């Protein structure tokens, strides 16, 4: 998947882990995770040095000018699902 530019994972409670190499995909610029398992969100928050809080969704974007470094650019504490 070297040409993958954006990855969206939405409403997938079975998505438990991300490959260790996802950040090194050369063309990947954004990863959107919405309503995925809390354990996955917490693991990513810890790896990025962010307080885990009760985040349910996040967007990670590649930092300008730095290869293979993503940071959390947006997050939400509310589910996107309609109640």
C-alpha positions in Angstrom: 0.0 0.0 0.0 2.7 2.5 -0.7 0.4 5.0 -2.5 -2.2 5.1 0.4 -2.7 8.7 1.3 -5.6 8.6 3.8 -6.9 5.8 6.0 -10.4 5.9 7.6 -11.5 3.3 10.1 -15.1 4.0 11.1 -17.4 2.0 13.5 -15.2 -1.0 13.7 -15.0 -2.4 17.2 -13.0 -5.4 15.9 -10.1 -3.2 14.8 -7.8 -3.9 17.8 -4.3 -2.9 16.6 -2.5 -1.1 13.9 0.6 -2.4 12.1 3.9 -1.1 13.6 4.9 0.2 10.2 1.8 2.4 9.5 3.6 5.6 10.2 6.3 4.8 7.7 4.0 4.5 4.7 5.6 7.2 2.5 2.4 8.8 1.1 0.1 8.4 4.1 -0.8 11.8 5.4 -3.9 11.3 7.6 -5.5 8.5 9.7 -9.0 8.9 10.9 -10.2 6.6 13.7 -13.9 6.9 14.7 -15.7 4.6 17.1 -12.9 2.1 17.3 -12.0 0.1 20.5 -11.0 2.3 23.5 -7.9 0.2 24.0 -6.6 1.2 20.5 -7.3 4.9 21.1 -5.6 4.8 24.5 -2.5 3.0 23.1 -2.1 5.7 20.4 -2.6 8.5 22.9 0.1 7.0 25.1 2.5 6.7 22.2 1.9 10.4 21.3 2.2 11.6 24.9 -1.4 12.7 25.1 -3.7 12.4 28.1 -6.0 9.5 27.3 -9.2 11.0 28.7 -12.3 9.4 27.3 -11.6 10.0 23.6 -13.7 7.9 21.2 -12.4 9.3 17.9 -9.2 10.9 16.6 -7.5 12.2 13.5 -3.7 11.8 13.1 -1.9 13.9 10.6 1.7 13.8 9.4 3.7 16.7 10.8 4.9 19.1 8.1 8.5 18.6 7.1 9.1 15.6 9.3 9.1 12.1 7.8 7.1 9.4 9.5 6.0 11.5 12.5 2.2 11.8 13.0 0.5 13.8 15.7 -3.0 13.9 17.0 -4.6 16.9 15.3 -8.3 16.4 16.2 -10.2 14.3 18.7 -13.6 13.9 20.1 -15.1 12.5 23.4 -18.5 11.8 21.7 -19.5 9.0 19.5 -20.4 9.8 15.9 -23.2 7.2 16.0 -26.8 8.6 16.3 -28.4 7.7 19.6 
